[in-house]
């Protein structure tokens, strides 16, 4: 029997026992305003038409579906397919929700859009969307990530974004979120915090998921067209906050026989303290205004996390992912830095596709899994971003 799902989230913003609005009353009123505006605007024909037009003529949708034949032959076993979100304008899936958020902020009359970024892909996409609609953009980014992701930093500056380096804590994604949120709290009536994943207080996990669901809808239709109406055996995507994964999974949640797998960062190993394996080793807690699995100390405070992929080093995860884990509809596995790097180089040299380090986590898991499957089975990977931003870092790291 196909899985049956209750409407998600409920009116309070919960997916099962995860999500919600764990915020001060004055900020809850602002979140509710955003929710109401989203409900009103997103259902209008004018908004849908504009977003569809931008997807086609600005982003370049639908993104292609590619049969990785040489990688399939190299690994043996299952056929490996790639949903090419790396070919979107700005180089990743992030543009899908950034356009929606920027249009919504403009509609609401906001004066500035704020956001955090880790790998810089959300930052570049949001800077692009804000330039397009004509609204001020401010991006907070950890100093460690600024050094690692210099190409994206340069792009954000060219696009007119005010970039705020974050020097606190680990100087990575979690600290950038803290910094951006503090700036947002100075004037939440006039500022719009464009959260970069399916995290944060309601309505952002729902809203970002909805904007990203175009990925799965396209991929499902494309795969069936290429494969005589059948569905893939496995659909997989990397998971940090979880936006690209939930965007891909949504169209397959009720697909009978389709296994869904989220791949999170194992960093330097699950037996170390240098990983970001939230779903594997985390426990329920509160972070950044919502309830989810997160990595925390004995006092319930978020732990420092690590991943070679800047976009995945976050100690929490989207609430819908937590719900899907609990009901066992989605499985979550960890891939370490070395496995990620091996997949990064293998895909680059086998198919001529340089993936983002984030996406390479899913590629690594799929490569391992494919070898244990038969040739008449198929794995569909959401290749969520391209590796331009990571190329210099990987070359230095591997001494190429």
N, C-alpha and C positions, 0 to 999 in steps of 0.2 A: 504493500500500500504506500502511496506517496505520503510524504510528511504533511501534516496539517499545521498551519501556523495561525495563531491569534494575530489580530492587527498589531503592528509594531511601529513605533512605541505606543503606549497607552496615552491618555490625555495628560498625564503628569510627566510624560517623557521617559517612561521606564520600559526597558526590554526585560521582561521578567523582573528580577530584583536589581537590575543594573541601569544606570543612567540618572535621570532626574535633574533637578536644579538645586544643587547644594550651594546656594549663594545668598547674600544679604537681601532683605526684603526690597530695598530700593533697586537692586540689580535684577531681582526676579521680575519686577515690573517692566524693566527694559527688555529682558529676554522674552517676556510675554508679548511685548509690542512687536519684536522681531518675528515671533511665531505667527502672530495675527497678520502681519504684513506679508510674510511668506505665503500663508494660506490664501490670502486675497490675491496677491499678484501672480503667483505661480500658476493659478488656475485660469488666468485670462488668456484669451486667444492671442492678444498682442505680445505678451511675454513669451509664450510658447513659440510663436512664429519668429520672434527676434532671436531667441536662443537657438532654434533649429537652423535659421539662416546663418548665424555665426558659426555653429558647429560645421556646417557644410562649406562655407566660403571663407572662414577665418581660421578655424582649427584644422580643417582638412578631414572631417569625418565623412563617412565611416573610416576608421583606421583599418588597415588591411589585416587579414588573417593569413599567416604564412606557415606552410608545412616545412619544418626544418629537416629535410631529407638527409643531408650529410651528417647532422648530429644524431639523427635516428639510426643511421647505419653504424656510426661509431659506437653508440651505446649498445646497440642490439635491443631487440624487444619491441616495446610499444612505440607507436608513431607519436612524434613530438610536434605540437602545433604552438605557434606564438601569436597572441593578440598584440599587434604592433602599436601600442600606445606611445612608444618611443618616437613614432613618426608624427605625432601631433605637433602643431605649432607650440613652441617653447620646450618641446622635448620630453614631455611626460603627461600622465593622466591629470595632473593638477589643474590644467587649464579648464577642465570640464566644470569643476565647482567654482573656480575663481571667476569665471564669466558670470555665473549665476549670482554669486555673492556681490560682485561689483554692480551688476544691474539692480539688485535689490537695494543696496546701499544708496545708489543714485535715486531710486524711486522714493526711498524714505527721507531724502533730503539731507543725508549725512554729509559732514564737511571733510571727514578724513577716514580712510580705511587703514586699520592697523592689523598686523599679523606677525607671527613668529615664523622662522624657517630653520630647518636643519641642514639638509643637503642643498638648499637654495632653490629647489624646483618650485616649491610653493611660492617662494618670494618672487621669482622671475615671472611665474604665471600670474600672480596677483598684480605685480607691477605692470605687466602687459595689459591686463584687463582694465586696470585703473587708468592707464594712458588712453586706452580705447574709449572709455566712457567719460573721461575728463574729471577725475576726482583724485584728490591728494592721497598719497600712499606712503606709509611708514612701516619698515620691516625691522624687526629685532632678530639678531643672529649672534650666536655664541662665537667668541674669538677663535676657538679651536676649529669650528666649522668654517669660519671666514678664511682661515689659512688653508684648509683642505679643499674648499670649493671656490677657489679664486675666480674661475671663469664665470660662475653665476653671480658672484659679487659684482664683477665688472658690468654684467648685463643689467643688473638692478639699477646701478648708478646711471648707466646710459638711458634707461627708461624713465629716469626722473624720480626714483624712489629715494626717500631719506632713510639711510641705513644706520641703525643703532647697534654698535658692537656691545656685546654683553660679556662682562669680565667676571661676574660672580660665579661661585660654585664650580661646577665642572666646565663652565664656559661652552656648553653644548645645548641641545634642543630643549631640555626641561627648563633650563635657566632662561632661555630665550622666551619661552612661554610665560614664565613668571614676570619677566621684564615687560613684555608687551601687554600683559593683563593689568599690570600696575598703571601703565600709561593710559590704558582704556578706562580704568576706573576714575581717572581725573575728569572725564566728561563723557560718560556713556550715552547721554542724550544726543550728542552731536557726532560722536565717533562711532564707527562700526568695526567690531573685531571680527575679521574674516578668518575664522579658525581653519587650519590647514588639513584637518582630517576629520574622521567620524568620532571625535572626542569633544569634551567640554560639556557645558550645561545644555539642556534642551532649549531650543530646537536644533542645535547644530549637528548632532549625530544623525538625525533624520534628514535634515536639509542637505548635508553634504552627501549622504548616501543616495538621496533622490537624484542629485545632479550627476553623480558618478554611475548610476545604474544604466546609463546609455552604453557603457562598456560591455556589460553582460548581455544586454538585449541584442547588440550588434553581433557579439561573438557567438551567441547561441544560433542566430539565424545563419551566419556565415558558415559555421561548422556544419550545420545540417545541410546546407547547400552543397558543400564540398564532399559530404560523406553520405549521400543518399538518404538523408532524413534522419540518420542516427545521431545520438548525442555522444559526447566524449565520456570515457570511463572515469576520468579524473580531471577536475579543474583545480588549479593551484595558483596561488599568488603570495607575494611576501606580505608580512604584517608587522607594522610598527604601531602607528595609531590605527591603521586598518582601512583607509579610504579606497585604495585601489582594489583590495581584496573584496570588500563588501560590494563595491560597484560591479565586480565580476560575478560574485556568488549569487546576488539577488535574483538573477534570471534563472538560476539553476536550483534554487532552494527546494522546490517541489518536484524537481526532475527525478523520477524514479530510477535508481541505479547509478546516479552520478555522485561519485565521491568528491567531497570538497575538502581541500587541505590548505591551511594557512601556514606559512613558513616564517618563523621569527628568528631574530639574531641570537645565535649561541655565543657570539663574541670569541673570547679566548678559551671558552669551555664552560660547561654547566657546573663543573666542580670548582670553578674559580668565582671571584666576585666581579669579574669583568665580562658581563654579558647583559642582554636586555630581553631575556626569555620570560616575558611577563606571563604568558599563558601557561607555560610549563612549570614555573616555579613561584608565580605570584599568588597572592591571596586577596580576598575582597577588601576594599578600602575606598577612601575618598581622595580624589586628586583633581585639581583644577575645575571644581564645581560639579562633579558627577561621581557616581559610584561605579567601580569596575575592578577587575583583577589588576593589581599593581605590585611592584617590587617595593617592599617597605621594611624598615627596621622594627625593632621591638616596640618602639613608641608610635608606630603607624606612619612615620615620615618616609617620603620617597627615598629610595636608595640611589646612589650614583650608578649609572649604567654605562655600558660600552657596546659599540658595534663599529666595525670598519665602515659601515654604511651610515652616514650622518643622519639620513632620514628615518632610521629605525631605532636610534638610541633614545627611546622614550620609556619611562618606567610604568606607564599605564597603557590602556588599549581601549578601543571603542566598545561601548556597552553592548551593542548587538553581537559582537564577537563573543563576549563573555556568555551571553545567553545561548548562542549557538554551540558553544563548547559544552555548556552544562546539559543541554538536551541531546548532545552527541550527534548533532547534524553536521558539524564541521570538526575535523581533527586538526590539531596544531602540533607542528614539529619544529625543532631548532636545527639550524645549520651554522657552523662556526665560521670564523673569518677565513681560515685556510680553505675550507670547502667552497666558500663564496668566491675567493680569488681564483681557484682552479676553474670554476664554472665561468667566471668572467673571461678568462683567457681562452677556454675551450670554445665557447660560443663565438668569440671574436675571430678565432683562427679556423673554425670549422664552417661558419656560415657568413663571416664578414659582417657580423652584427655586434657592436660593442655595447653591452648592456650597462645600465646603472648598477652600481654595487647593491643597491636595494633589491632590484629585480633579480640579480644574480643569485640571491638566496633561493628564490623559487626555482630558478634554472638548475641549481645544484641538487635540490631535493628531487626534482623531476628526472634528472639524469640518473640518479641512483635508483629511483623507483622503476624507470623504464626498463632497465636491464633485467628486472625480475618479472616482466610482463610479456605477453605474447604479441606477435607482430600484427594481429588483428585488433589489438586494443589501442587506445589513444589517450594521451595526456595533453590537456590544453593549459598553457601557461599565460598568465597576464604579464607580458613584458612591459612593465609600467613606466619605464623611462630609459633614456639612452645615456651612455657613459661618457659623453664629452666632458662633463664636469669632473669625472673621476680619473680620466686618462693620465694626466700628469702625476697625480698622487699614486696611482697603481704603478706607473713606470718607475717612479722614485723608490717605492716600497719594494718592488721586485728587482730593482737595479737592472732594468732592461736597457 
